[in-house]
Amino acid sequence: MGKLSKLLSVRPEVGPAILLVLLIVVFTSINPKFLSILNISNTLAFTVELGLIALAMTLLMTSGEFDLSVGSLFGLTPVIMWALFNGTDIPLELAFLCAIAIAVFIGLVNGWFVTYLKIPSFLVTLGMLLVARGTALYITDGFPQRTWNASGEWLSGFLVGDIQIGALRLYMSLFWFILVAVLLHYTLQKTKMGNWIQASGGNADAARARGVRVDATKIKLFVLSSALAGFAGVISSIRTSAANPNSGTGYELEVIAMVVIGGTALMGGRGTIVGTVIGIFILRLMRNGIVMIGVPGLAYNIFIGAIILGMMALHSWLDRRNQSRG
């Protein structure tokens, strides 16, 4: 037991990994179709789109901040892109760049309000959530936009093209997710920027005294969070052939849950991309699995809430145990 608790404290991803394996074993034993090729294909298609947001949120939460506007940006960015493309003569590539640029600007605004006006990120991004969602609804009059004019566009294939491997269908979004996960894991664990992110979340004042550019670091992370949320929304809109202004509603809380379940400290100072990847699949497989074994989908939040409480209790116990030893 002592060795296990030591391993869990050193490697916070171990606990979520054990839980993920247990979920797969339980769901598969009840319904063998859970690991069918078709179910895996369907699960991966949406999981990695939401996962892109969680990866950026990991770094932001490690620095001690939150971004509640990511769900709204998931809906707003594709709305802007398709409104520009379908309503004007500009090419899809330029519409895409303009939409992402607006997402980046929103990230800059969030970061500026938090770092220079010293307003808590919870309040800043809650306000931006309403602004972004309201803008998306205003542009579309509250109705989804079809993307039928995008047929044959190379950018659509580049972002969301699919690869058929036997019965397994994989979208390009999976490869974008893997690329971003690898880059952010390397950044957090192997670079000076990663040290600055963890120092900013652990003790911002002490970090500043040691020369860490705390404010600049946090602004960059808010920009990354907004950009990846917008990018994920664009990918989703191409895959579903629609840009819904209400897309992403509630995603901000689900993304934070993924990050926390994966082992990133809620108050900052410790983060793990590997743990977040595991947390992403825990929540998405949970949503998929409870339906496949016959549990009403409306019970999903009950299970997720229980998992969050359990993982938070585990991490809290490990932290207290380490402090008592120290």
C-alpha positions in Angstrom: 0.0 0.0 0.0 2.9 2.3 0.9 4.5 1.7 -2.5 1.3 2.4 -4.3 0.6 5.6 -2.5 4.1 6.8 -3.2 3.7 5.9 -6.9 0.4 7.8 -7.1 1.9 10.9 -5.5 4.9 10.9 -7.8 2.9 10.0 -10.9 -0.7 11.4 -10.6 -1.6 9.8 -13.9 -1.5 6.3 -12.4 -4.8 6.5 -10.5 -6.8 7.7 -13.6 -5.0 5.0 -15.7 -6.2 2.3 -13.3 -9.7 3.7 -13.4 -9.7 3.8 -17.2 -8.7 0.2 -17.4 -11.4 -0.8 -14.9 -14.1 1.1 -16.9 -13.1 -0.7 -20.1 -13.1 -4.1 -18.4 -16.5 -3.5 -16.8 -18.2 -2.1 -19.8 -16.8 -4.8 -22.1 -17.8 -7.6 -19.8 -21.4 -6.3 -19.7 -21.6 -5.4 -23.4 -18.9 -6.9 -25.7 -19.8 -4.4 -28.4 -18.2 -1.7 -26.3 -14.9 -2.5 -28.0 -16.3 -3.0 -31.4 -14.6 -1.2 -34.3 -17.7 0.8 -35.0 -18.0 2.0 -31.5 -14.3 2.9 -31.3 -14.6 4.9 -34.5 -17.6 6.9 -33.3 -16.1 7.5 -29.9 -12.8 8.8 -31.2 -14.5 11.2 -33.7 -15.9 13.5 -31.0 -13.5 12.7 -28.1 -10.4 14.3 -29.6 -12.3 17.5 -30.6 -13.2 18.1 -27.0 -9.8 16.8 -26.0 -8.0 19.6 -27.8 -9.6 22.1 -25.5 -8.7 20.1 -22.4 -5.0 20.0 -23.5 -4.8 23.8 -23.5 -6.9 24.0 -20.3 -4.3 21.8 -18.6 -1.5 24.3 -19.0 -3.8 27.2 -18.1 -5.0 25.5 -14.9 -1.4 24.5 -14.1 -0.6 28.3 -14.1 -3.5 28.8 -11.6 -6.2 30.1 -14.0 -9.4 29.0 -15.6 -11.2 29.7 -18.9 -14.9 29.3 -18.8 -15.3 30.9 -22.3 -14.0 27.9 -24.3 -17.4 26.3 -24.9 -18.7 29.6 -26.3 -15.6 30.0 -28.5 -16.2 26.4 -29.7 -19.5 27.6 -31.1 -18.6 31.2 -32.1 -15.4 30.5 -34.2 -17.0 28.2 -36.8 -20.1 30.6 -37.0 -17.7 33.4 -37.9 -15.8 31.3 -40.4 -18.9 30.0 -42.2 -20.6 33.4 -42.1 -17.6 34.9 -43.9 -17.3 32.1 -46.4 -21.0 31.7 -47.3 -21.9 35.4 -47.1 -18.9 36.9 -48.9 -16.5 36.0 -51.7 -13.5 35.4 -49.6 -11.9 31.9 -49.8 -12.4 29.4 -47.0 -8.7 29.6 -46.0 -8.9 33.3 -45.3 -12.3 32.9 -43.5 -10.6 30.2 -41.3 -7.7 32.5 -40.5 -9.9 35.4 -39.7 -12.0 33.3 -37.3 -9.0 31.9 -35.5 -7.6 35.4 -35.3 -10.7 36.6 -33.5 -10.4 33.6 -31.1 -6.8 34.7 -30.5 -7.9 38.3 -29.8 -10.5 37.1 -27.3 -7.8 35.1 -25.6 -5.6 38.3 -25.4 -8.6 40.2 -23.9 -9.1 37.5 -21.3 -5.4 37.5 -20.4 -5.2 41.3 -20.2 -8.2 41.6 -17.9 -6.8 38.9 -15.6 -3.1 40.0 -15.5 -3.3 43.8 -15.7 -6.7 44.6 -14.3 -6.3 41.8 -11.7 -9.8 40.5 -12.1 -10.1 36.8 -11.3 -10.1 34.6 -14.4 -13.4 32.9 -13.2 -15.2 36.3 -13.5 -13.5 37.5 -16.7 -14.1 34.3 -18.7 -17.6 34.0 -17.3 -18.3 37.4 -18.8 -16.6 36.4 -22.1 -18.7 33.3 -22.2 -21.8 35.4 -22.4 -20.3 37.8 -24.9 -19.1 35.1 -27.3 -22.3 33.1 -27.0 -24.5 36.1 -27.5 -22.4 37.1 -30.6 -22.8 33.7 -32.1 -26.6 33.8 -31.6 -26.8 37.3 -33.0 -24.9 36.5 -36.1 -27.1 33.4 -36.9 -30.4 34.6 -35.4 -30.2 31.6 -33.2 -30.3 29.1 -36.1 -27.6 26.6 -37.2 -25.7 27.4 -40.3 -25.3 24.8 -43.0 -21.8 24.4 -44.6 -22.9 23.0 -48.0 -20.7 25.4 -50.0 -17.6 23.8 -48.6 -17.7 20.7 -50.7 -14.4 20.1 -52.5 -12.4 22.6 -50.4 -9.0 21.2 -49.7 -8.9 22.8 -46.2 -11.9 20.6 -45.2 -10.0 17.5 -46.1 -6.9 18.7 -44.5 -8.6 19.4 -41.1 -11.1 16.6 -41.0 -10.3 14.2 -43.8 -11.0 10.5 -42.8 -8.8 7.4 -43.2 -10.4 4.0 -43.6 -8.4 1.1 -42.1 -10.6 -1.9 -42.6 -13.8 -1.2 -40.7 -12.0 1.5 -38.6 -12.6 5.0 -39.6 -10.2 7.7 -38.3 -10.5 11.4 -38.8 -7.6 13.8 -39.2 -8.7 15.4 -35.9 -7.2 12.4 -34.1 -3.8 13.2 -35.6 -4.2 16.9 -34.7 -5.0 15.8 -31.2 -1.9 13.6 -30.9 0.4 16.3 -32.3 -0.9 18.9 -29.9 -0.7 16.5 -26.9 2.9 15.7 -27.7 3.9 19.3 -28.2 2.3 20.5 -25.0 3.6 17.5 -23.0 7.1 18.4 -24.1 6.5 22.1 -23.4 5.3 21.4 -19.9 7.9 18.9 -18.9 11.1 19.8 -20.8 11.2 23.5 -21.5 11.7 26.8 -19.6 8.2 27.8 -20.5 6.9 24.7 -18.7 8.9 25.6 -15.6 7.4 29.1 -15.8 3.9 27.7 -16.1 4.3 25.5 -13.0 6.0 28.3 -11.0 3.2 30.8 -11.9 0.6 28.4 -10.5 2.6 27.3 -7.5 3.5 30.8 -6.1 3.2 33.7 -8.5 5.0 36.2 -6.2 7.9 34.0 -5.6 8.1 33.2 -9.3 8.2 37.0 -10.2 11.0 37.5 -7.6 13.0 34.8 -9.5 12.6 36.5 -12.9 9.6 34.5 -14.2 7.4 36.6 -16.6 4.2 35.5 -14.9 1.8 37.9 -16.7 3.2 37.2 -20.2 3.1 33.5 -19.5 -0.6 33.6 -18.5 -1.6 35.7 -21.4 0.0 33.2 -23.8 -1.9 30.4 -22.2 -5.2 32.3 -22.5 -4.5 32.8 -26.2 -3.6 29.1 -26.6 -6.9 28.1 -24.8 -9.0 30.3 -27.0 -7.2 29.3 -30.2 -7.5 25.6 -29.6 -11.2 26.0 -28.5 -11.9 27.8 -31.8 -9.9 25.3 -33.8 -11.8 22.4 -32.2 -15.1 24.1 -33.1 -14.1 24.5 -36.7 -13.1 20.8 -36.9 -16.5 19.8 -35.4 -18.4 22.1 -37.7 -16.8 20.6 -40.8 -17.4 17.0 -39.6 -21.1 17.6 -38.9 -21.6 20.0 -41.8 -23.2 22.6 -39.6 -22.2 25.6 -37.4 -24.5 25.7 -34.4 -24.3 28.9 -32.3 -25.2 26.7 -29.3 -22.4 24.2 -29.9 -20.1 23.8 -26.9 -22.7 24.7 -24.2 -21.4 23.1 -21.0 -18.1 22.0 -22.5 -16.1 24.3 -20.2 -17.1 22.4 -17.1 -16.6 19.0 -18.7 -13.2 20.0 -19.9 -12.2 21.2 -16.4 -13.5 17.9 -15.1 -11.2 16.0 -17.6 -8.2 18.0 -16.5 -8.9 17.5 -12.7 -9.6 13.8 -13.1 -6.3 13.5 -14.9 -4.3 14.7 -11.9 -3.7 18.4 -12.6 -4.0 20.4 -9.4 -7.2 22.5 -9.2 -5.3 25.5 -7.7 -2.3 25.3 -10.0 1.3 24.4 -9.6 1.1 20.8 -10.9 -0.1 19.6 -14.3 0.1 16.5 -16.5 -0.8 16.3 -20.2 -0.6 12.4 -20.0 -3.1 12.5 -17.1 -5.4 14.8 -19.0 -5.4 12.5 -22.1 -6.5 9.7 -19.7 -9.1 11.9 -18.1 -10.5 12.8 -21.6 -11.0 9.1 -22.4 -12.4 8.4 -18.9 -15.3 10.9 -19.3 -16.0 10.1 -23.0 -15.9 6.3 -22.5 -18.1 6.8 -19.4 -20.7 8.7 -21.4 -20.6 6.1 -24.2 -20.5 3.0 -21.9 -23.4 3.8 -19.6 -25.6 4.1 -22.6 -24.4 0.8 -24.1 -25.0 -1.1 -20.9 -28.5 0.2 -20.6 -28.1 3.0 -18.0 -30.2 6.1 -18.9 -27.9 8.8 -20.4 -29.4 11.4 -18.0 -27.5 9.6 -15.2 -24.2 10.5 -16.8 -23.6 13.5 -14.5 -24.1 11.4 -11.4 -21.3 9.1 -12.5 -19.0 12.0 -13.5 -19.7 13.9 -10.2 -18.8 10.8 -8.3 -15.6 10.3 -10.2 -14.5 13.9 -9.7 -15.2 13.7 -6.0 -13.3 10.4 -5.7 -10.3 11.6 -7.6 -10.2 14.9 -5.7 -10.3 13.0 -2.4 -7.5 10.7 -3.6 -5.2 13.6 -4.6 -6.0 15.5 -1.4 -5.2 12.4 0.7 -1.9 11.9 -1.2 -0.9 15.6 -0.7 -1.6 15.4 3.1 0.3 12.1 3.3 3.3 13.7 1.6 3.2 16.8 3.8 3.1 14.7 7.0 6.1 12.7 5.8 7.9 16.0 5.0 
